[in-house]
Amino acid sequence: MGLIPEKFLEIFGIETKNKLIAKKLIGSEEFDGELGEITNPYTKEVTTRYVKCSVEDAQKALETAQKAFEKTKSSPLYQRIKWIEDVANKLEAKKEEFAKFITLEVAKPISQSRIEVNRCIENLRICAAEGYHILGETIPTDATPSGAKTTSFYKRVPAGVVIAITPFNFPLNLVAHKIAPALLAGNSVVLKPTPEAPYTAYAFAKLFVTSEYAIPDALSVVYGDADVGSTLVKSSIPRVISFTGSVPVGKIITQNAGIKKISLELGGNAATFVESTADIDLAASRCAIGAFANSGQVCISLQRIYVDEKIYEEFAAKLGEEASKLKVGSPFEEDTFMGPLISEEAAIRAENWIKSAVSEGARIIAGGERNGNILAPTILADVTDDMKIVCEEVFAPIVSLVKVSSFKEAVEKMNNSLYGLQYSIFTNRIDLMQKAIDDFEAGGVIINDIPTLRFDIQPYGGMKFSGIGREGAKYAIEEFTEIKTIIIK
């Protein structure tokens, strides 16, 4: 099957108030290699045991994928379309099970885990449908005298072996964003999922490799540390590296990959401008969601809110009210909106950033308290441009309010960032909507909603340090294919 290493994973149940229990699915056997353990960030109970792959395992997966590409590139497109559709159907039948996997491993609130699974199903179906539109086009070479007696066209062909490296914050859907279009386009794939959620990725990959439409050995999964990742990236076998994660790791990949196609979805520092004509109640309600969903562990999590000075205090008060409505606590309870950060180390780092901002003059409107991995939804006012908490990506439930006197000032401050993933504006002025579309230096612009808004059918990616390339099935297929030009004389 190409899946590595199947027999070494197991997931354990956790008794909770709401009886969220995942039964043991795969037994552990004797093994060669270091055994890793995943503990739930909320309960601190072990949920998953897995074998860490070695450099030799990574090399084996690469060689397997290289051989498999001879089969994937010549497989009929209709088979690959049916393959992705079949996985979508299988996931639909097991969606509650997969939601529990996500919550057990990374402590995402169960209601939001269900949303991720549903989005993943949609994403797969969008991808399968895109298979009917992998198009080339004719080229009018006879438009010039030198090409008068020729016919030309181009077609898209699979690039080769794809390395997919994915993060913890969306351990299911971000895997789908990479492996589904890569396989649909006729590539073979080696997936290195986040170390924080090995079972979620494994169970998802198993839907692919056990499908009746699967191409043998087209997909392998390896788990491991930086040595494993470095082996995959530096190898001469892959043609494409697709990575979602931090800027520092993205830089390392870029330096080490060599001559390959590289798609990077990196950090963000999402911002919005709340203009004086905006619906303040709507803006406050949506901004609370955008800032604190998934404990702020989203690359398009709302981190900076620039507010017109005329409505600054009113908006700040309303945002504080909205934040107070959000239930924080056990991710296993149905009405919990925000659970823990992925680790206590991450929570301590965020807490220290808050303390630093306060020492420099910021004012806490809400939150600021930490209890283990849980950091209360935190709103800081009177934040200045030079504070670390507004300059760098926080990746925690912290949002900063900055007072501005005009749209022009807001745009200047928003664009004064190393990142450019998604920005938004709340306003009832059509002229400012158009100016925001033109002037915001970001890969996505949202009008009258939060920059955290994303639909899986759209092109998604950023400018500056936020990355290279685009996700979304149609656009990812472009990343995973090459153009082959044909001339007939």
Number of C-alpha atoms within 10 A of each C-alpha: 16 21 20 22 18 18 15 18 23 18 23 18 19 18 11 12 9 9 11 16 16 17 12 13 12 13 12 15 9 7 11 10 11 12 13 16 19 21 19 23 25 25 16 11 16 17 23 24 20 24 23 23 22 18 19 11 19 26 16 16 23 26 15 23 29 22 14 22 25 15 18 26 18 11 14 11 17 13 15 23 23 19 24 29 20 21 26 24 16 16 21 17 11 12 21 15 16 24 23 23 30 27 25 34 26 28 26 34 29 26 18 20 26 20 13 22 24 18 17 24 23 18 24 27 21 19 29 24 17 20 21 11 9 17 10 14 11 12 15 13 16 13 10 9 8 9 14 12 11 14 15 16 15 15 15 18 19 26 25 26 30 31 28 25 23 26 19 21 24 22 27 28 22 22 24 24 22 26 27 25 31 30 27 27 29 28 31 34 32 29 27 25 25 23 20 21 26 28 26 25 25 22 17 19 21 17 19 24 21 13 15 13 18 22 23 17 22 27 28 26 24 27 23 22 15 10 13 20 18 16 19 27 26 16 15 13 18 25 22 25 24 27 23 23 20 19 19 12 14 23 13 12 20 18 11 14 21 14 12 16 19 22 23 26 26 25 28 32 27 28 30 30 30 28 27 20 13 18 14 20 14 13 23 23 18 19 27 26 21 25 33 27 24 26 28 24 19 24 24 25 32 34 32 26 26 25 25 23 17 15 16 19 14 13 21 21 13 18 22 20 16 17 23 15 10 18 15 19 18 22 25 26 18 12 15 18 23 27 29 31 28 24 18 18 12 17 23 18 12 22 20 13 18 23 14 15 24 17 10 14 13 20 17 18 19 20 17 19 13 16 11 15 19 26 27 28 27 23 25 24 22 17 23 18 14 10 16 15 24 24 17 15 20 25 25 29 31 29 26 25 25 21 22 21 13 16 20 14 13 25 21 13 16 25 16 13 18 16 26 27 29 31 32 28 28 24 21 15 12 9 9 18 19 11 13 21 17 10 15 20 23 22 19 22 23 19 19 20 20 30 27 26 16 14 11 18 17 14 18 20 22 24 20 17 21 26 26 18 20 21 25 21 30 20 17 24 28 21 23 29 23 15 13 12 14 12 12 8 8
